[in-house]
Amino acid sequence: MTRTTYTPSLPGLTADDDLDTIINWGLGADSTAYLARMLTAPEAHRIDLDRTAVLYMATGSEWPETRLLVEEFMLPLLRENGVRFVQLARNGHLLSDGITILDDSRRPEQLFARGPWTLWDDQESVGTVPQVAGTRKCSLWAKGDVGDWWLKQVFGGRPFRQIMGFNADEEGRRFSDQITSKMPGRTGEFPLIDWGWHRQQCEAYLLKRFGVLWPKSYCTFCCFSSSRGALPAHMERMRSHPDIAGEVLRLEYTAMSLNPNAKLYGRKSLLELFDPTQPRDRACLEAFKRELDMPWALYHVRRLFPLSKDGRNRPVKRSTERVDLGHPHQLAQRLISISERHGIDVEHDPVYGRARAWVRPRAQGRPMAEELFATAPARVINKQDKNFEHDWDALVTGSAAQLPLV
């Protein structure tokens, strides 16, 4: 496994590579259906396999059944046809941390589930979850930026075409791609849209070809799994993997400990969707409790909600500091005891252990600041946004209550 930012001696990163076509493969039914059908007659689809590479960016949280199906059906197909398969992942939060080439082979033997640093690692380390609102920044971070890095090293501005697996329901994504793509030499192609293949046609093709219903590919903790009526199927998937459900519940619970608004599905949390009276749901909740059996920390969290000079909302700034480490019950009791002595109310969850005290509650309008102490699983690192202390001092005045914890 190669961990580097620039590695010109590696296959795929030399000026001698004669590639002219890249196929993005996300492992789901859409792009898999295109890849499988194309390989029945590459020339008929204007594909020269000697000059083509299939590109996969490992997010680190793919569902187990997807990985198993890929290795059972698709990797043998790639080997049989001598298809070059490149697997990439990030080394860290910043793109400057580098990209790992997990594998670059025409005879791939395995799908690499994760690299040195995953989207999960990134979210958990700062105590947050993907956001429903706005653009899919998580996908851009884990896939788009990684693939673009590799493409720039390989092509360096010379012409190539990139085949995307958007189905015929996703015409808007083709339009967005054409508008936002700025890479020199790149031409995007969207064969499934051109064929008129919707998701149903993709799934039907794979069912006929391999005899299996190919599942949707997305991260186990994807916030968009509740959209377009997909939530019931997503919850069934969770129930089939209670250990995964427990991990995702811990991720969300940690984020909500530091920010009550950090629910996975906007206004709904994953936790509230499980019914403890139902055996399969109860198995997920029991797995969640096992996930919480780990060291906890007491965190000091501050947020600023600034305005620009012309009155527009600016990005929220945050400071997170680990104050203490210990057992969740002991940390909660300490926070409760000190808060009571200072006349500050504490929110306590006796079922799963969280305690939270608001030193400075959030106001109604910007600019504003909030400050709290909260207990949570000790997976969140100390982190403070640039110039936070200066901006905090500039905004926060008066004699707000201060707990003697820091």
Sequence and secondary structure as in RCSB ss.txt:
>XXXX:A:sequence
MTRTTYTPSLPGLTADDDLDTIINWGLGADSTAYLARMLTAPEAHRIDLDRTAVLYMATGSEWPETRLLVEEFML
PLLRENGVRFVQLARNGHLLSDGITILDDSRRPEQLFARGPWTLWDDQESVGTVPQVAGTRKCSLWAKGDVGDWW
LKQVFGGRPFRQIMGFNADEEGRRFSDQITSKMPGRTGEFPLIDWGWHRQQCEAYLLKRFGVLWPKSYCTFCCFS
SSRGALPAHMERMRSHPDIAGEVLRLEYTAMSLNPNAKLYGRKSLLELFDPTQPRDRACLEAFKRELDMPWALYH
VRRLFPLSKDGRNRPVKRSTERVDLGHPHQLAQRLISISERHGIDVEHDPVYGRARAWVRPRAQGRPMAEELFAT
APARVINKQDKNFEHDWDALVTGSAAQLPLV
>XXXX:A:secstr
 EEES  TTSTTSSTT    EEEE  SSHHHHHHHHHHTT GGGGT  GGGEEEEEE  S   HHHHHHIIIIIH
HHHHHHT EEEEEEESSSSGGG EEEEEEESS        SB HHHHHHHHT    SSSS HHHIIIIIHHHHHH
HHHHHTT  EEEE    TT HHHHHHHHHH   TTEEEE HHHHHT  HHHHHHHHHHHHSS       TT GGG
GGGG HHHHHHHHHH HHHHHHHHHHHHHHHHH TT  TBTTB SGGG  TTSHHHHHHHHHHHHHT S EEEEE
EEEEE B TTS B   EEEEEEEEEE HHHHHHHHHHHHHHTT  EEE TTT  EEEEEE   SSSSEEEEEEEE
EETT   EE TTHHHHHHHH  S     TT 
